[in-house]
């Protein structure tokens, strides 16, 4: 029995030695930070060294990166025990201003197989690249990817988040603030502090229920690069508030109101002398429930639109009055869209065109 135990211990010791044998790697560094450098410097490189600490040869089988801007360069030749080799990693900053962090994955005939290397840094964008990626300038410090915050169509009661990229084109860290925001939205920066050459996101939360209206709602955000700065910049903000009909069942849809308008186009003919002219269209309800006119509006100057009542019973109608003031129309052609927002689930947004020719009065 004693001999069997000794034999078993010897076998297990041999197995343990065998398990510990083979290729093993030790990396002398696995991370490299390039710091801040100009895009105009072109491709940058760094070296990651490794040692074969095992008792058999070591070989790199494959390498891949998280981005095509990052490339690993290495030898496929076996590395003898105790020897040192390296992997050179290059990064191309062209068209990539701002902070970056990229991974390089090296597969070897070791356990574990995969080894992760990381490069990072900040690219100070070239003027051409910055102007292409961030075409809208707010002073000398802030540049943005767009010059307006557009939420698009949002169902009433819903929340929508919109992101705008912000770039610090100055040599100092900035901490942008929203001096004023519309009542229907909040604006924050992530991160709040933006170092030179780095980027952030302006995060805008639109609350459709707080917009106070239906259809297109426009306002603006007032922003500044610093809380204590007197610099003020205006960023237009818009949201289109629509009614949510998604929860209506078939029976409710069958009994819903249905809008009709007796014309799609009101021709005002020749307008001159600066005297306002009013034409009328008829809005009807051929549905089975009251038609509610949420809003009637146009975004064009010199035109007003009113409806005689906002609730129309089934089978009834109401008059839509459209008035054009020629003295406030820009140019010689009238071609305006009047929007009718209602609770018809099939046609919640109906339009009427006001057209004509304007003869401007010469003073």
GIPESUL-V180598 format. One record per residue. RES is the residue in three letters. SS is DSSP state (A for helix, B for strand, O for the rest). PSI is psi in whole degrees, -180 to 180 (NA if undefined). Layout:
# GIPESUL-V180598
res=(RES;RES)
ss=(SS;SS)
psi=(PSI;PSI)
This chain:
# GIPESUL-V180598
res=(UNK;UNK;UNK;UNK;UNK;UNK;UNK;UNK;UNK;UNK;UNK;UNK;UNK;UNK;UNK;UNK;UNK;UNK;UNK;UNK;UNK;UNK;UNK;UNK;UNK;UNK;UNK;UNK;UNK;UNK;UNK;UNK;UNK;UNK;UNK;UNK;UNK;UNK;UNK;UNK;UNK;UNK;UNK;UNK;UNK;UNK;UNK;UNK;UNK;UNK;UNK;UNK;UNK;UNK;UNK;UNK;UNK;UNK;UNK;UNK;UNK;UNK;UNK;UNK;UNK;UNK;UNK;UNK;UNK;UNK;UNK;UNK;UNK;UNK;UNK;UNK;UNK;UNK;UNK;UNK;UNK;UNK;UNK;UNK;UNK;UNK;UNK;UNK;UNK;UNK;UNK;UNK;UNK;UNK;UNK;UNK;UNK;UNK;UNK;UNK;UNK;UNK;UNK;UNK;UNK;UNK;UNK;UNK;UNK;UNK;UNK;UNK;UNK;UNK;UNK;UNK;UNK;UNK;UNK;UNK;UNK;UNK;UNK;UNK;UNK;UNK;UNK;UNK;UNK;UNK;UNK;UNK;UNK;UNK;UNK;UNK;UNK;UNK;UNK;UNK;UNK;UNK;UNK;UNK;UNK;UNK;UNK;UNK;UNK;UNK;UNK;UNK;UNK;UNK;UNK;UNK;UNK;UNK;UNK;UNK;UNK;UNK;UNK;UNK;UNK;UNK;UNK;UNK;UNK;UNK;UNK;UNK;UNK;UNK;UNK;UNK;UNK;UNK;UNK;UNK;UNK;UNK;UNK;UNK;UNK;UNK;UNK;UNK;UNK;UNK;UNK;UNK;UNK;UNK;UNK;UNK;UNK;UNK;UNK;UNK;UNK;UNK;UNK;UNK;UNK;UNK;UNK;UNK;UNK;UNK;UNK;UNK;UNK;UNK;UNK;UNK;UNK;UNK;UNK;UNK;UNK;UNK;UNK;UNK;UNK;UNK;UNK;UNK;UNK;UNK;UNK;UNK;UNK;UNK;UNK;UNK;UNK;UNK;UNK;UNK;UNK;UNK;UNK;UNK;UNK;UNK;UNK;UNK;UNK;UNK;UNK;UNK;UNK;UNK;UNK;UNK;UNK;UNK;UNK;UNK;UNK;UNK;UNK;UNK;UNK;UNK;UNK;UNK;UNK;UNK;UNK;UNK;UNK;UNK;UNK;UNK;UNK;UNK;UNK;UNK;UNK;UNK;UNK;UNK;UNK;UNK;UNK;UNK;UNK;UNK;UNK;UNK;UNK;UNK;UNK;UNK;UNK;UNK;UNK;UNK;UNK;UNK;UNK;UNK;UNK;UNK;UNK;UNK;UNK;UNK;UNK;UNK;UNK;UNK;UNK;UNK;UNK;UNK;UNK;UNK;UNK;UNK;UNK;UNK;UNK;UNK;UNK;UNK;UNK;UNK;UNK;UNK;UNK;UNK;UNK;UNK;UNK;UNK;UNK;UNK;UNK;UNK;UNK;UNK;UNK;UNK;UNK;UNK;UNK;UNK;UNK;UNK;UNK;UNK;UNK;UNK;UNK;UNK;UNK;UNK;UNK;UNK;UNK)
ss=(O;A;A;A;A;A;A;A;A;A;A;A;A;A;A;A;A;A;A;A;O;O;O;O;B;B;B;O;O;O;B;B;B;B;B;B;B;B;A;A;A;O;O;B;B;B;B;B;B;B;B;B;O;O;O;O;O;B;O;B;B;B;B;B;B;O;O;O;O;B;B;B;B;O;O;O;O;O;B;O;O;O;O;B;B;B;B;B;B;B;B;O;O;O;O;O;O;B;B;B;B;B;B;B;B;B;B;B;O;O;O;O;O;B;B;B;B;B;B;B;B;B;B;B;O;O;A;A;A;A;A;A;A;O;O;B;B;B;O;O;O;B;B;B;O;O;O;B;B;B;B;B;B;B;B;O;O;O;B;B;B;B;B;B;B;B;B;B;O;O;O;O;O;B;O;O;B;B;B;B;O;O;O;O;B;B;B;B;B;B;O;O;O;B;O;O;O;O;B;B;B;B;B;B;B;B;B;A;A;A;O;O;O;O;B;B;B;B;B;B;B;B;B;B;O;O;O;O;O;O;O;O;B;B;B;B;B;B;B;B;B;B;O;O;O;O;O;O;O;A;A;A;A;A;O;O;O;O;B;B;B;O;O;O;B;B;B;B;B;B;B;B;O;O;O;O;B;B;B;B;B;B;B;B;B;O;O;O;O;O;B;B;B;B;B;B;B;O;O;O;O;O;B;B;B;B;B;O;O;O;B;B;O;O;O;O;B;B;B;B;B;B;B;B;O;A;A;A;O;O;O;O;B;B;B;B;B;B;B;B;B;B;O;O;O;O;O;O;B;B;B;B;B;B;B;B;B;B;B;O;O;O;O)
psi=(-42;-40;-38;-41;-42;-40;-42;-43;-38;-42;-45;-37;-41;-42;-42;-41;-42;-39;-34;-13;169;-174;131;145;145;120;132;-23;144;-3;145;131;118;-13;-156;131;157;143;-31;-15;-19;-157;134;155;154;163;132;119;149;155;138;103;7;-168;13;169;154;140;138;125;-38;163;139;161;167;-1;146;-12;-11;129;132;143;126;166;142;1;142;144;125;155;134;-11;163;142;-177;160;124;129;128;149;129;112;1;121;18;64;152;-177;145;155;119;147;145;127;120;121;126;168;56;-179;112;162;-43;136;134;130;148;133;149;172;-173;125;120;110;144;151;-41;-45;-44;-43;-27;-45;-31;76;-15;119;134;90;-161;-14;-51;134;145;158;-26;157;13;155;109;113;-21;-154;126;126;142;132;-11;161;139;138;133;136;138;132;135;136;138;105;5;-178;4;156;134;154;81;149;154;105;-37;138;152;160;-18;14;159;151;129;163;139;109;167;-36;132;113;162;132;-1;170;160;-179;132;113;117;123;116;127;102;-34;-21;4;-24;9;173;159;-149;124;123;145;-158;159;138;122;160;147;-21;150;-35;0;150;-4;133;133;145;129;108;144;130;151;143;108;123;162;144;107;9;-22;2;135;178;-40;-41;-37;-37;-30;7;161;159;116;143;147;130;-9;148;-5;124;118;113;-2;-140;122;128;167;-2;15;124;142;136;131;160;138;159;124;126;169;107;13;-164;1;160;136;123;122;108;-42;145;124;164;152;1;143;151;6;133;148;131;151;142;-26;153;-7;123;121;159;133;-4;177;168;150;137;119;124;122;132;128;103;-31;-16;4;131;131;-172;-3;137;121;83;150;126;124;133;111;128;-179;25;114;-21;-40;72;-19;107;148;149;134;137;119;162;-180;137;126;106;140;127;123;NA)
